[in-house]
Amino acid sequence: MIWYERKFTLFISFMKPDTYLTIKAFSQGLYKEKGSRFMAQAWPVTTQEEIKSILDSIRKEHHSAKHHCFAWMLGQDRKTFRVNDDGEPSGSAGKPILGQINSYNLTNILIVVVRYFGGKLLGVSGLINAYRSASESALKNAGIIELCNKDYYELRFPYSAINDVMKVIKDEEAGQSEQIIELECRIIINFRTSSRERILNSLSRIGGLRYSHKGTF
């Protein structure tokens, strides 16, 4: 276990400024203690609206469960997050769940732990362990991936400049999501945020070209 933690810390240290860690897909985990079942679900998410929709769905699906505790984290800077104990003693559920998110340095993730009460109290320390263990179980079953932020820009330029534009796109290996080639051309391109200054400098040298930032995702 010590070797794994050192390896994981080393991996984080080599991450580039425009990258972040999240989970590849939905995963589940389970922890049982004194008759209670703690069912954890981990979801990759990108917006608070998406989180709200998932929480509403889980509450409907597990309407007979006593607690639906959760924690989520959004954004590459990992500064937007929330925890909820949903009736459990303060700090005994949401924080342990968030602790697991932090231990893997993850973001754009929601973890919900649904508790079906077994009739025996666990105490605060027992609850902390249960919610932490259930969350850890779900994360161990999830594939953790490294993603990068990309900037999306709209380019508008005369047809006479198309060869110069396409050369920049090819040289920089930028992606394209839309393309209209007419007398006035329009292309949506995307590229890693860390390449922004270099690519925009190259585009600025092309006569008649205008660009506008459409967002970073």
Residue frames as qw, qx, qy, qz and C-alpha x, y, z in Angstrom:
[[0.000, 0.886, 0.464, 0.000, 0.00, 0.00, 0.00],
 [0.315, -0.766, 0.111, 0.550, 2.86, 2.38, 0.76],
 [0.394, -0.088, 0.604, 0.687, 4.33, 1.73, -2.69],
 [0.188, 0.640, 0.663, 0.340, 1.01, 2.54, -4.35],
 [0.140, -0.928, -0.262, 0.226, 0.63, 5.83, -2.46],
 [0.361, -0.589, 0.332, 0.642, 4.15, 6.90, -3.42],
 [0.347, 0.169, 0.706, 0.593, 3.56, 5.95, -7.05],
 [0.088, 0.794, 0.584, 0.147, 0.27, 7.85, -7.13],
 [0.234, -0.875, -0.048, 0.422, 1.88, 10.94, -5.59],
 [0.398, -0.321, 0.520, 0.684, 4.66, 10.75, -8.17],
 [0.281, 0.471, 0.712, 0.438, 2.08, 10.54, -10.98],
 [0.038, -0.917, -0.384, 0.103, 0.33, 13.67, -9.69],
 [0.351, -0.709, 0.179, 0.585, 3.63, 15.56, -9.58],
 [0.323, -0.102, 0.638, 0.692, 4.12, 14.95, -13.32],
 [0.279, 0.715, 0.641, 0.024, 0.65, 16.18, -14.31],
 [0.281, 0.275, 0.217, 0.894, 0.64, 19.22, -16.59],
 [0.080, 0.165, 0.350, -0.919, -1.07, 22.46, -15.48],
 [0.518, 0.098, -0.212, -0.823, -4.02, 21.95, -17.85],
 [0.542, -0.048, -0.819, -0.182, -4.76, 18.36, -16.77],
 [0.509, -0.339, 0.443, -0.656, -6.88, 16.86, -14.03],
 [0.097, 0.038, -0.994, 0.021, -7.91, 13.44, -12.71],
 [0.652, -0.025, 0.155, -0.742, -11.45, 12.08, -12.74],
 [0.571, -0.009, 0.817, -0.080, -13.19, 8.73, -13.12],
 [0.004, -0.089, 0.753, 0.652, -13.80, 7.17, -16.51],
 [0.462, -0.288, -0.610, -0.575, -17.36, 5.96, -15.91],
 [0.674, -0.469, 0.089, -0.564, -20.03, 5.23, -13.33],
 [0.483, 0.161, -0.833, 0.218, -18.99, 2.72, -10.65],
 [0.693, -0.563, -0.127, -0.433, -20.40, 1.23, -7.47],
 [0.301, 0.300, -0.788, 0.445, -19.18, 0.00, -4.12],
 [0.713, -0.506, -0.331, -0.355, -20.66, -1.62, -1.03],
 [0.174, 0.312, -0.729, 0.584, -19.84, -1.71, 2.68],
 [0.673, -0.477, -0.469, -0.315, -21.78, -3.61, 5.34],
 [0.185, 0.247, -0.655, 0.689, -21.67, -3.09, 9.09],
 [0.141, 0.160, 0.750, -0.626, -24.00, -4.42, 11.83],
 [0.334, 0.545, 0.762, -0.102, -26.84, -4.97, 9.40],
 [0.238, 0.836, 0.051, -0.492, -26.57, -1.59, 7.69],
 [0.709, 0.298, 0.428, 0.475, -25.73, -1.47, 4.00],
 [0.042, -0.781, 0.116, 0.612, -23.80, 1.48, 2.61],
 [0.693, 0.439, 0.490, 0.296, -24.22, 1.51, -1.18],
 [0.174, -0.659, 0.192, 0.706, -21.84, 3.91, -2.90],
 [0.635, 0.621, 0.400, 0.227, -22.24, 5.25, -6.43],
 [0.313, -0.545, 0.227, 0.744, -19.54, 7.34, -8.14],
 [0.536, 0.730, 0.415, 0.084, -20.41, 9.43, -11.19],
 [0.408, -0.040, 0.210, 0.888, -18.26, 11.56, -13.54],
 [0.103, 0.863, 0.486, -0.095, -19.98, 14.97, -13.75],
 [0.445, 0.237, 0.129, 0.854, -19.28, 18.42, -15.16],
 [0.163, -0.447, -0.092, -0.875, -22.09, 20.71, -13.92],
 [0.201, -0.006, 0.683, -0.703, -24.18, 21.29, -10.80],
 [0.687, 0.155, -0.068, -0.707, -27.32, 20.80, -12.89],
 [0.676, 0.200, -0.695, -0.139, -26.13, 17.32, -13.79],
 [0.162, 0.121, -0.825, 0.528, -25.41, 16.59, -10.13],
 [0.452, 0.044, 0.371, -0.810, -28.90, 17.70, -9.08],
 [0.755, 0.181, -0.344, -0.528, -30.49, 15.44, -11.70],
 [0.550, 0.175, -0.807, 0.126, -28.50, 12.42, -10.52],
 [0.038, -0.067, 0.719, -0.691, -29.32, 13.09, -6.86],
 [0.617, 0.084, 0.118, -0.774, -33.04, 13.39, -7.64],
 [0.751, 0.194, -0.547, -0.316, -32.92, 10.10, -9.52],
 [0.383, 0.154, -0.840, 0.352, -31.11, 8.28, -6.70],
 [0.267, -0.036, 0.552, -0.789, -33.54, 9.57, -4.09],
 [0.742, 0.128, -0.099, -0.650, -36.46, 8.28, -6.15],
 [0.702, 0.224, -0.670, -0.090, -34.82, 4.91, -6.80],
 [0.475, -0.058, -0.749, 0.458, -33.83, 4.43, -3.14],
 [0.326, -0.576, -0.091, -0.744, -36.79, 6.21, -1.56],
 [0.818, -0.496, -0.251, -0.148, -36.96, 3.70, 1.31],
 [0.681, 0.118, -0.385, 0.612, -33.33, 4.26, 2.35],
 [0.424, -0.768, -0.352, 0.326, -32.74, 6.21, 5.55],
 [0.211, -0.797, 0.173, 0.540, -29.91, 8.42, 4.29],
 [0.723, 0.579, 0.200, 0.321, -28.57, 9.66, 0.93],
 [0.385, -0.807, 0.154, 0.420, -25.23, 11.25, 1.78],
 [0.741, 0.553, 0.178, 0.338, -22.91, 12.71, -0.80],
 [0.301, -0.714, 0.203, 0.599, -19.93, 14.82, -1.76],
 [0.698, 0.603, 0.280, 0.266, -18.98, 16.35, -5.09],
 [0.371, -0.590, 0.241, 0.675, -16.09, 18.29, -6.59],
 [0.599, 0.723, 0.314, 0.140, -16.00, 20.36, -9.79],
 [0.195, 0.965, -0.173, 0.017, -13.35, 22.26, -11.73],
 [0.770, 0.368, -0.353, 0.384, -9.68, 21.76, -12.48],
 [0.065, 0.579, -0.451, 0.676, -8.75, 23.98, -9.53],
 [0.528, -0.269, -0.791, 0.149, -10.82, 21.68, -7.22],
 [0.035, 0.040, -0.401, 0.915, -12.25, 24.68, -5.35],
 [0.580, -0.107, -0.106, -0.801, -15.96, 24.06, -6.02],
 [0.372, -0.043, -0.925, 0.055, -17.36, 21.30, -3.83],
 [0.568, -0.382, 0.108, -0.721, -20.13, 20.39, -1.41],
 [0.223, 0.024, -0.955, 0.197, -20.82, 17.75, 1.22],
 [0.610, -0.313, -0.082, -0.723, -24.12, 16.59, 2.73],
 [0.072, -0.187, 0.912, -0.357, -24.68, 14.37, 5.79],
 [0.533, -0.199, -0.547, -0.614, -28.41, 13.99, 5.09],
 [0.745, -0.505, -0.104, -0.423, -29.41, 13.51, 8.72],
 [0.846, -0.079, -0.374, 0.372, -26.33, 11.64, 9.92],
 [0.493, -0.758, -0.094, 0.417, -24.30, 13.27, 12.74],
 [0.261, 0.950, -0.142, -0.099, -22.44, 16.33, 11.47],
 [0.053, 0.761, -0.640, -0.089, -19.17, 15.44, 9.77],
 [0.625, -0.216, 0.745, -0.092, -19.76, 11.68, 9.85],
 [0.730, 0.406, 0.549, 0.043, -20.77, 11.12, 6.21],
 [0.485, 0.871, 0.062, 0.032, -20.15, 13.91, 3.69],
 [0.096, -0.874, 0.473, 0.054, -16.63, 14.73, 4.88],
 [0.626, -0.281, 0.713, 0.147, -15.39, 11.11, 4.79],
 [0.712, 0.544, 0.430, 0.109, -16.78, 10.81, 1.27],
 [0.280, 0.950, -0.133, 0.040, -15.01, 14.03, 0.25],
 [0.452, -0.691, 0.552, 0.115, -11.88, 12.73, 1.94],
 [0.753, 0.068, 0.612, 0.232, -11.75, 9.86, -0.53],
 [0.519, 0.820, 0.194, 0.142, -12.19, 12.24, -3.45],
 [0.053, -0.943, 0.329, -0.018, -9.27, 14.27, -2.11],
 [0.672, -0.444, 0.573, 0.149, -7.10, 11.22, -1.45],
 [0.704, 0.277, 0.548, 0.357, -7.23, 10.37, -5.17],
 [0.140, -0.415, 0.187, 0.879, -6.91, 14.06, -6.16],
 [0.224, 0.424, 0.793, 0.376, -10.09, 13.78, -8.24],
 [0.210, 0.349, 0.150, -0.901, -12.47, 16.39, -9.59],
 [0.543, 0.142, -0.403, -0.723, -15.61, 16.49, -11.76],
 [0.386, -0.061, -0.920, 0.037, -16.99, 13.69, -9.62],
 [0.600, -0.381, 0.116, -0.694, -20.05, 12.96, -7.48],
 [0.325, 0.025, -0.931, 0.166, -20.13, 10.18, -4.88],
 [0.626, -0.357, 0.011, -0.693, -23.45, 9.27, -3.25],
 [0.188, 0.085, -0.947, 0.244, -23.65, 6.74, -0.43],
 [0.646, -0.329, -0.258, -0.638, -27.13, 5.36, 0.24],
 [0.008, -0.223, 0.866, -0.448, -27.58, 3.84, 3.69],
 [0.702, -0.323, -0.474, -0.422, -30.14, 1.21, 4.49],
 [0.304, -0.560, 0.544, -0.546, -30.30, 1.16, 8.29],
 [0.568, 0.057, -0.821, -0.024, -29.78, -2.24, 9.92],
 [0.668, -0.611, -0.359, -0.227, -31.21, -1.43, 13.34],
 [0.742, -0.463, -0.161, 0.457, -27.95, -0.98, 15.26],
 [0.034, 0.993, -0.104, -0.043, -26.21, 2.34, 15.88],
 [0.842, 0.288, -0.136, 0.436, -22.60, 2.58, 14.74],
 [0.466, -0.711, -0.039, 0.525, -21.50, 5.71, 16.54],
 [0.255, 0.914, -0.144, -0.281, -19.75, 8.62, 14.88],
 [0.195, -0.588, 0.732, 0.284, -16.44, 6.79, 14.40],
 [0.533, 0.150, 0.829, 0.080, -18.25, 3.78, 12.96],
 [0.490, 0.785, 0.341, -0.169, -20.16, 5.97, 10.52],
 [0.069, 0.851, -0.402, -0.331, -17.00, 7.76, 9.40],
 [0.329, -0.325, 0.854, 0.238, -15.38, 4.43, 8.66],
 [0.547, 0.405, 0.731, -0.046, -18.47, 3.11, 6.87],
 [0.423, 0.867, 0.149, -0.216, -18.91, 6.09, 4.56],
 [0.033, -0.762, 0.573, 0.299, -15.19, 6.26, 3.88],
 [0.429, -0.166, 0.874, 0.154, -14.97, 2.53, 3.12],
 [0.573, 0.572, 0.578, -0.097, -18.02, 2.53, 0.85],
 [0.309, 0.908, -0.109, -0.263, -16.64, 5.49, -1.12],
 [0.187, -0.612, 0.724, 0.256, -13.22, 3.87, -1.39],
 [0.579, 0.127, 0.804, 0.046, -14.85, 0.70, -2.69],
 [0.542, 0.763, 0.323, -0.138, -16.60, 2.60, -5.48],
 [0.150, 0.892, -0.358, -0.233, -13.41, 4.42, -6.46],
 [0.393, -0.394, 0.807, 0.195, -11.40, 1.21, -6.57],
 [0.580, 0.363, 0.726, 0.065, -13.95, -0.13, -9.04],
 [0.382, 0.895, 0.125, -0.192, -13.71, 3.01, -11.20],
 [0.743, 0.239, 0.141, 0.609, -11.09, 3.66, -13.83],
 [0.203, -0.848, -0.045, 0.487, -9.20, 6.85, -12.98],
 [0.645, 0.491, 0.306, 0.500, -8.17, 8.84, -16.04],
 [0.280, -0.481, 0.025, 0.831, -6.20, 12.00, -16.75],
 [0.381, 0.755, 0.485, 0.224, -8.01, 14.56, -18.90],
 [0.359, -0.121, 0.038, 0.925, -6.94, 17.96, -20.17],
 [0.209, 0.751, 0.340, -0.526, -8.79, 21.25, -20.44],
 [0.438, 0.254, 0.537, 0.675, -9.32, 22.46, -23.98],
 [0.123, 0.513, 0.087, -0.845, -10.03, 25.94, -25.30],
 [0.444, 0.527, 0.683, 0.241, -12.61, 26.31, -28.05],
 [0.040, -0.510, 0.109, 0.852, -12.28, 29.21, -30.49],
 [0.584, 0.677, 0.447, -0.033, -14.37, 30.35, -33.43],
 [0.346, -0.314, 0.399, 0.789, -12.28, 31.46, -36.42],
 [0.499, 0.778, 0.360, -0.129, -13.64, 33.68, -39.18],
 [0.304, -0.516, 0.461, 0.654, -11.48, 34.51, -42.18],
 [0.575, 0.586, -0.212, -0.530, -11.61, 35.07, -45.97],
 [0.973, 0.179, 0.142, -0.017, -11.32, 32.03, -48.22],
 [0.535, 0.738, -0.339, 0.232, -7.97, 33.33, -49.47],
 [0.165, -0.662, 0.625, -0.379, -6.48, 32.60, -46.02],
 [0.935, -0.178, 0.020, -0.305, -7.68, 29.00, -45.75],
 [0.832, 0.289, -0.394, 0.264, -4.30, 27.40, -46.54],
 [0.151, 0.507, -0.518, 0.672, -2.58, 29.40, -43.79],
 [0.642, -0.379, 0.270, -0.610, -5.32, 28.54, -41.29],
 [0.980, -0.001, -0.128, -0.151, -5.23, 24.84, -42.13],
 [0.616, 0.428, -0.514, 0.416, -1.45, 24.79, -41.76],
 [0.181, -0.476, 0.524, -0.683, -1.70, 26.12, -38.20],
 [0.842, -0.192, 0.139, -0.485, -4.42, 23.60, -37.38],
 [0.936, 0.199, -0.287, 0.053, -2.34, 20.74, -38.79],
 [0.419, 0.499, -0.539, 0.534, 0.96, 21.83, -37.23],
 [0.259, -0.381, 0.527, -0.714, -0.64, 22.27, -33.80],
 [0.251, -0.155, -0.955, -0.039, -2.80, 19.12, -34.10],
 [0.318, 0.075, 0.357, -0.875, -5.85, 21.17, -33.14],
 [0.230, 0.356, 0.906, -0.005, -9.29, 19.60, -33.29],
 [0.223, -0.041, -0.295, -0.928, -12.25, 20.84, -35.32],
 [0.248, 0.321, 0.831, -0.381, -15.93, 20.62, -34.39],
 [0.453, 0.757, 0.408, -0.233, -17.54, 22.78, -37.08],
 [0.347, -0.255, 0.467, 0.772, -16.47, 23.96, -40.53],
 [0.472, 0.776, 0.389, -0.155, -18.14, 26.24, -43.08],
 [0.442, -0.227, 0.433, 0.752, -16.04, 26.94, -46.17],
 [0.363, 0.820, 0.433, 0.088, -17.42, 29.81, -48.25],
 [0.355, 0.722, -0.056, 0.591, -16.16, 33.25, -49.29],
 [0.280, -0.641, 0.436, -0.566, -16.30, 34.01, -45.54],
 [0.665, 0.019, -0.744, 0.064, -15.10, 30.88, -43.74],
 [0.539, -0.583, 0.296, -0.531, -15.98, 29.80, -40.22],
 [0.716, 0.087, -0.679, 0.133, -14.26, 27.05, -38.23],
 [0.638, -0.688, 0.189, -0.288, -14.51, 26.02, -34.57],
 [0.650, 0.358, -0.614, 0.270, -11.19, 24.66, -33.34],
 [0.710, -0.681, 0.076, -0.160, -10.06, 23.30, -29.99],
 [0.624, 0.436, -0.509, 0.402, -6.65, 22.78, -28.43],
 [0.656, -0.384, -0.491, 0.426, -5.04, 22.24, -25.06],
 [0.205, -0.967, -0.152, 0.001, -5.18, 25.28, -22.81],
 [0.612, -0.570, 0.248, 0.488, -1.41, 25.15, -22.32],
 [0.522, 0.164, 0.501, 0.671, -0.99, 25.78, -26.10],
 [0.160, 0.867, 0.454, -0.126, -3.24, 28.84, -26.18],
 [0.116, -0.849, 0.157, 0.491, -0.64, 31.62, -26.38],
 [0.332, -0.296, 0.697, 0.563, 1.43, 29.94, -29.09],
 [0.316, 0.435, 0.792, 0.289, -1.56, 29.06, -31.30],
 [0.108, 0.903, 0.370, -0.190, -3.23, 32.45, -31.00],
 [0.203, -0.713, 0.332, 0.583, 0.05, 34.16, -31.89],
 [0.321, -0.029, 0.784, 0.531, 0.26, 32.04, -35.04],
 [0.219, 0.661, 0.707, 0.123, -3.34, 32.78, -35.99],
 [0.053, -0.873, -0.168, 0.454, -2.88, 36.51, -35.36],
 [0.250, -0.454, 0.507, 0.689, -0.34, 36.65, -38.19],
 [0.290, 0.341, 0.803, 0.393, -2.95, 35.55, -40.75],
 [0.083, 0.047, -0.120, -0.988, -4.46, 38.52, -42.60],
 [0.505, -0.177, -0.359, -0.765, -8.18, 39.05, -42.21],
 [0.553, -0.227, -0.799, 0.056, -8.61, 36.40, -39.51],
 [0.381, -0.497, 0.260, -0.735, -10.75, 37.09, -36.44],
 [0.504, -0.115, -0.848, 0.113, -11.16, 34.75, -33.50],
 [0.475, -0.512, 0.164, -0.696, -13.39, 34.61, -30.42],
 [0.033, 0.180, -0.923, 0.339, -13.20, 32.40, -27.35],
 [0.627, -0.257, -0.467, -0.568, -16.17, 30.05, -27.03],
 [0.770, -0.536, 0.134, -0.319, -15.23, 28.45, -23.74],
 [0.159, 0.496, -0.836, 0.170, -12.90, 26.09, -21.90],
 [0.894, -0.175, 0.010, -0.413, -14.01, 22.53, -21.24]]
